[in-house]
Amino acid sequence: MKRYPMKLKAAVFENIWGGTRLMEEYGIKTDKANAAEAWMLSCNKDGYSVIENGDYAGKTLQDVFEADRSIAGFHDAEFSKFPVLIKFIDARGDLSVQVHPDDTYAQYIGEGDGKTECWYILDCEEDAELIVGFKKEISESEFLDSIAQGTLIDCVQKFKVKKGDFFFIEAGTLHAICSGVLLAEVQQNSNTTYRIFDYNRLDKDGLLRPLRVDDAVQVTRREPYRPSRLPEPPEDIGIGARRTNLVSCEFFISDVLDIYGSAEGTANSSSFVSLLVLEGIGELACAGETMGLTKGESVFIPADCGDFRVAGNLKILETRI
């Protein structure tokens, strides 16, 4: 199977809390009223990324992966399916307070994989916040009472955020992205979410969105959020380029590349390389091909594609497994 860098078209999702910045500023194309989420690299059945260039143009990334799993690299052997999902989220309003299970619980109740994720803040309004964890450790009965009485928001831990902040959200961590936050998310390839509280708001059909309180109680860590992984100090990786490792965990490795010249990398046999352009313009040279890069584009470089070079003035989120 031919190996070359593949530009991906996102699967786009409208939601009651979504905004339009991804359409207006990141080049995300959709006829929906908003672009709450753009799945920039997805082999998830709920929304596939489509290849836009080369021999496989028009095919989904999942199609190509199923034809030759080696494009993900030999680290993919540890997973039952393509391991990650990478997305943009534009929260014009507050997302529900929610939690994701780990693999053990999700598989036990027949819902596939769990979901550990991480967030990189692209931009936010002044005084924007995230909800992550609790103010203090609470009991299961206190958790249930706060949900029943509508006082859960009084118990949660809130963090003021700014552009460039990073949060690693392990499965079992209560969380919510709040209004005015624009972020990039790298996560396990799972769409399993247990909604706990949704501000008593109605969906487009005038109905309350369903909650999953019983399951949430089983998996939620009822304690303050303490980051288990923090970004490493930046390192030089070329003439006018720095790499900051955000997270290296059992599911994914994500770095931010700040390029104001050129940077070199390699897609070896161990893993694919995902390049998500967060800011700027430039170009990518790989496998005998050169392509332009601009803000809001997603490129999948298959494993064993070899050396590549990125040049320009860019900020890129790079992900491997």
N, C-alpha and C positions, 0 to 999 in steps of 0.2 A: 504494500500500500504506500502510495506516495506520501512523503513527509514534507510539509511546508507550513508556514505560519498562516493561520486561518482567522480572518476577521469574523466576528460573531454579531448577529442581530439579536437584540434582547427580546425576551418575552416580557410583555408589559401588563401590569395589573392596576386597575382602578380600585379605589377604596374610599370609604366615607371620610377618612382622615388624610387622604392624599393631596398633594400639591401639584404644581405645574412647572417647577424649576428644572426638572430633568428634561422636559420638552423644550423649554425656553433657553436653557444654558448648556445642556449636555448633548444636544442633538438626538435625543431619544424620540423616535417617530411612532406615533400612535394616533388613532382616531377616537380614543377614549377621552372622557371629560377631564381626567387627570392621570398622572403617572405616579401612583403611590409607590410602586416597586417596579424596578427594571431588573430582570434576572439576566445579568450580563454574561454569565457562563453557567449554563444549566443543562443537565441531563436528567432533570426531574420530570416525571410524567405530567405534573401539573402545569408545566410550561417549558418547552425546549428552546434552546438557542439554535439559530439557523446559521449555517456557514454562508458567507456572502461572496467569497472569491475562490478562484482556482478550480481544480478538478471536481471538488465536492460542493460547489456552490448550489444552494437550494436544498441540500440535505441538512438534517439536524445533526448536531454534534453527537447525539445519542446514536444515530444511524451509523456514523463512522466508528464510534467506540464499539458498538456491537459487532461490526465487521472485523475489527482488529483491536482487541483490548490493550495491546502493547503500546498504543499511542499514549496511554496514561502512565506508562513506566512500570518497572517491576515492583515498586512499592504498592501499586494498586492491588497486588495479590492478597494484601491484608484485608481487603474490603469486598463486600458482596456485589457492589455496583459502583458506578463512578462516584468518587468519594466526597466531592465538595460542590457547593453551590455558592456563587458570588453575585452580589446584587448591590444596586443603589436603592436607598429608601429616602423619600421626601415626605416628612411629616408636617403637613400644614396644621393638622390637629393632633391630639394625643392618641397614641395607640393604646389598646387595652393593656391592663396589667395582666401578665401572663407568665407561664413557665413552660419549659420544654423538658421532657424526660430524658434519661440516659438510655443507652442501647439496651441494657438489661430489662428495664421496665417496659420500654416500647415493644421489644420483641416478646416479652412475656404476655402482653395483652394483644399481640398480633397486629401492631401498628408499625412494623418495620424498624427503622433506626431511630435513635435519639438525636438530640441536636445540641451540640456545643457550638458557640459562635463567637465572633469578635466584631467590634465596631471601630471604625476610624472616622472621626468627625471631619467632614468636608467643609461645612459651614454651619452657622447657627445664628439665630437672632440673639440680641442682647438678653441676658438672664435666662436663656434656654436651659432646660434641665433634662436629666435622665433619672428614672427610678431604677435602682438596682439594690436588691436585698432589703433588710429591715433595719430600723434604728437600733434595735437591741434584739437579743435572742428571745423568742416567744414560744409558748407551748402550742401543741396542736389545737387544743380547745380555744386558746386565745386567737389563733389564726382563724378558726371557723367562726367564732363570735364576731370578729371584725368584718368578715365577709357578710354574714347574716345581717349585721346591724348597719352596714354601709360605712364603716369607719376604717376600712383597710388603708386608705390613703394617709390616715394619721399615723400609721405604723411603719410606713416604708421609708427607706433611705433615699434622699434626693441629692443629686450631684449637679452643680452648675458646670456647664461645659463651654469649651471654646474650640475653635478650629485647630485641628492637629491632635486633639485628645484621643486616647485609645482605651478601650475597655474589652477585657476578655471575659466572656459570659459562659461559664461552664453550665452544662445541663444541670437542672435543679435550682438554678438561680432565678428568683422572682425578678421581673424587669418590665420596663415600659419605656419606649422612646416617646418623648413628649413633644409638644408642638414647637415648631420653629427649628427643628434639627434636620440637617441633611447629612447622610452618612453612607459609607461603603461598608458592606458586611461580607465576611467570609464565614461559612458555616458548613457543618456536615450536610450532606445531601438528604435532607429530610424536611418535611413540611408539617411535622407533628407539633401542634401547639395546644396547650390547655389554657383557655381564657378564664381568668379569675374574676375580673371586675371590668366593666365596660362603660362606666359613668351613666348607666341607665339610658343610653341613647338608642335611637332607632335606626335600622338600616333603610335602604332606599325603598323597601316595601312596607315600611312602617312597623317593622317587627324588632323586638329585642334580639340581639345576636346571642347565640347559645353559649353557655358557660360550661366548663368542665371541672367543677370544683372538687368532686370526689377524687378524680385522678390527680389534680393539682396538689391536693393535700398529701397524697402518697409520695410525691417526688420532690416537693419544695424544701429547700434548706431554709429553715426559719431562723436566720441569723444575719448579722451585718455582712455586707459585701467587703471582702478583703481580696484584692487582686492576687491571683496565684502566679501571674506572669506579667512582667513589665517590659517595655521596649528597652533594647540594648543601646549603648552609645553609638552614634553614627560612625561608619568606617568609609574611607575613600576606596572607590572601586574603579577609578578611571581618571582621565583628565577632565576635571570638572564634573564629578559625580560622586554621590555619597549614598550608602545603603544604611537604613535603620531597620534592624530586625524587630518587628512588633511582637511576634509570637512564634514559637516552635513547639507544637504539641503533637499528640499522637494522630491527629486528624489532618493537620495542615501546617505549613510554614508560610508566613506572610511578612513581607518586607516593604518598606516605602523607599523608592529610588528617587532621589532629587538629582536631576540631570541638568546641568547648565554647560554642557560640552558633549561628552560621549561616555558611554559605559558599555562594558562587554560582559557577556554571560554565556552559559552553555546549557542547552537542553540535552542532558545525557540520558542513559538508559534507565535511570532510577525514577524519573518523574517528568511529566509535562511541565511547562511554564505558562502561567497565565499572566498577561500584562493588561492591567486596567488603567487607562489614562485618566488621571484625576484633574490635571491642569496642563495647559500648554500645547505646543505643537512640536513635531519632530519627525523622525523616520526610523524605521527598523530594517536592518539588513540581516537576512537569515536564509540559509539553504539556496543561495544563488538568487534570491529575490530581494527587492527593496520596496517597501510600502510606506506611505505617509501615515503618521499618527496624529490624532487630535483629541482634545478633551472629550470624554464620554465614549471613547472607543474601547472595545475589548478584543484582545488577540490571544488565541490559543496556539501555543507552539508545542507540537507533539514531542514526546520523549524520543531521543535519538535523532533529533533534528540538527544537533551539532551547535557550533558556536553562533552567537548572534551579537549584533551591535546596535545600540540605541543612541541616537544623536539628536540634539536639539535643546530646547528649554522646556523641560517636562517634569511633572511629578507623577509617578507610576506606582500603583499597588501591584507587587509581584507575588504570586502565590504558587507554591509547589506542594507535593505531598512527600 
